[in-house]
Amino acid sequence: MYYIKEIMEGVGLLKLIVSTIKESIDILPSAKKGQVSQSLEELSTKLQLAELQIAKGLGYELCKCTWPPQIMVFTGKAKYGDKFRCPVCGQEISPDDDDIPTSDNWRIV
């Protein structure tokens, strides 16, 4: 069983930690600020990519309207699968939009 809520909350907490550390950079000696700031940016990017990989592995669609991609929101069931909508650009996808034959004697080659 997938615990998507708990996984996403964990990733969210890690992002909050990175954000909090970024805000605390000002207390560091100036010689270390650049290095720490760069490391935090890299960590932040890796956390975003991890979140995307988790979402994709759980069956969510990704919209390429931004980088990193947006995780599309599940909006309901369609005849041939799940429907998703991008929270940023509003694009909707559904397997029903594809040209899938409706007769019972077809098969995908």
C-alpha positions in Angstrom: 0.0 0.0 0.0 1.3 3.5 -0.9 1.4 6.1 1.8 1.4 9.1 -0.6 0.3 11.6 1.9 3.1 10.7 4.4 5.7 10.6 1.6 4.7 14.0 0.3 4.6 15.4 3.8 8.1 14.1 4.4 9.4 15.7 1.2 7.6 18.9 2.2 9.3 18.9 5.6 12.7 18.5 3.9 11.9 21.5 1.7 11.0 23.5 4.8 14.3 22.6 6.4 16.2 23.7 3.3 14.2 27.0 3.2 14.9 27.6 6.9 18.7 27.0 6.4 18.7 29.4 3.4 17.2 32.1 5.6 19.9 31.5 8.2 22.8 31.9 5.8 23.3 35.6 6.9 24.8 34.5 10.2 27.6 32.6 8.5 31.0 34.2 7.8 31.0 35.8 4.3 33.7 33.3 3.0 31.3 30.4 3.6 28.0 32.0 2.4 28.5 31.3 -1.3 29.6 27.7 -0.8 26.7 26.9 1.6 24.2 28.8 -0.7 25.3 26.7 -3.7 25.0 23.5 -1.8 21.5 24.4 -0.6 20.4 25.2 -4.2 21.7 21.8 -5.3 19.9 20.1 -2.4 16.7 22.0 -3.2 16.8 20.9 -6.9 17.4 17.2 -5.8 14.5 17.4 -3.5 12.2 18.7 -6.3 13.4 15.9 -8.6 12.9 13.3 -5.8 9.3 14.6 -5.4 8.7 14.3 -9.1 10.1 10.7 -9.2 7.9 9.7 -6.3 4.8 11.2 -8.0 5.6 9.6 -11.4 6.2 6.2 -9.7 2.8 6.5 -8.0 1.1 7.1 -11.4 0.8 10.8 -11.5 1.3 12.7 -14.7 3.8 15.5 -15.1 3.2 18.7 -17.0 6.2 20.2 -18.8 5.0 23.8 -18.7 7.8 24.7 -16.2 11.1 23.3 -15.1 11.1 21.3 -13.0 7.9 19.8 -14.3 4.6 20.2 -12.4 2.9 17.3 -10.7 -0.6 17.1 -12.3 -3.6 16.8 -10.0 -5.9 13.8 -10.3 -9.4 15.1 -11.4 -11.3 11.8 -11.8 -11.8 8.7 -13.7 -12.2 8.4 -17.5 -13.3 5.5 -19.5 -9.8 4.3 -20.2 -7.9 5.5 -17.1 -7.4 8.6 -14.9 -7.7 12.3 -15.8 -5.2 14.9 -14.6 -5.0 18.7 -14.6 -1.9 20.9 -14.2 -2.3 23.4 -11.3 -0.1 26.0 -13.1 -1.2 26.1 -16.7 -4.5 24.3 -16.5 -3.8 21.7 -19.2 -5.9 18.6 -18.8 -5.1 15.1 -20.0 -7.2 12.1 -20.3 -6.7 8.7 -21.9 -10.1 9.2 -23.5 -8.6 12.0 -25.6 -6.5 9.4 -27.6 -7.9 7.6 -30.6 -8.7 4.3 -28.8 -11.0 2.0 -30.8 -14.3 1.3 -29.1 -15.0 -2.1 -30.5 -14.2 -5.2 -28.4 -12.1 -7.0 -31.0 -9.1 -4.6 -31.1 -5.7 -5.0 -29.6 -2.6 -2.9 -29.2 0.3 -4.2 -31.2 
